[in-house]
């Protein structure tokens, strides 16, 4: 039975037509390995697409109940969901434990295609475990490059791409990155990014978005939404303090969902007072976060996923990082700045004409595709790993 025929849920085309694939005879046609909230979000469309034709291995790399439980509740139910609970530790120690734990799970799926997403420690662990088991490996979101060797994720994504049997590149730029590293063209498929489908499925209606804002005392286009969590920004007390001060100086109120890592750093460094001018929120469920993002005048963030999401929501973002692996949005939906005064300078440029900004961005297509990435990924898998003929 082919992968496409093994899908459980009806597949609906963008024109509204649908077909109902047959249920697979055995589970584990595909094994999806992940360990962080963004991976769960981006893989959720594939989880729904495969239905019972997949197993999910969740390492627990970034386990925090305030983040994980919210997104877990929105995932499709699975009879084959493996929670490994890999404990935190140094990168090397966590990687080693995760490889061993994933390897043990894979013994139950000797003929699976293993899918990993992005550039986390869990993704690399899944890739290494699949390689050791001589299983076919698919890298979803392949070919991203920051060319910044100080970024741990850069090493992870390069290693995964060179281990993968199939690299699903979101954009043509990602494909060119892979070709420049001598990844064979027959191992690359340009698919778009599943973030488009994940966002479209989770985005609340206009009325529900208005209700989310009203509950927070907010009004459309009259606030900035900010998220800061990357180690390069929050593990350095001076840098974190500088970012928080710049957010406080912005001309609109700043809504600041506080990531657990950031909260711990704020407390450890004695910076709690710098949160006082900000509208601090607990971590948000994905739909609620999207409601806030869609109605904000501007986003300020160091998140990779938000850089993609703004291109679907048609909102601008000031990216606070030293480098980015998503240059496709630069100049259109966002701008890259280091921590410091340039945050305010660039924010002022976007906020100078909020209505005009909305109008300008509305008609710019997302570089991450049209919402058909899942279908393209599965088709690429089907072409690369044809199932043996049934007897």
Secondary structure, DSSP 8 states (H G I E B T S, - for coil): --TTTT--S-EE-TTS-EE-----SSS-SEEEEE-SHHHHHHHHHHHHHHGGGEEEEE--TT--HHHHHHHHHHS---S-EEE-------HHHHHHHHHHHHHHHHTT-TT-EEEEETTSHHHHHHHHHHHHTT-EEEEEEE------TT-HHHHHHHHHHHH-SEEEESSHHHHHHHHHTT--GGGEEE---THHHHHHHH---HHHHHHHHHHTT--TTSEEEEE---HHHHSSHHHHHHHHHHHHHSSSEEEEE--HHHHHHHHHTT-GGGGTTSEEE----HHHHHHHHHH-SEEEE--HHHHHHHHHHT--EEEESS--S-GGGBTTTEEEE-SSTHHHHHHHHHHTTHHHHHHHHHTS--TT-SS-HHHHHHHHHHHHS------
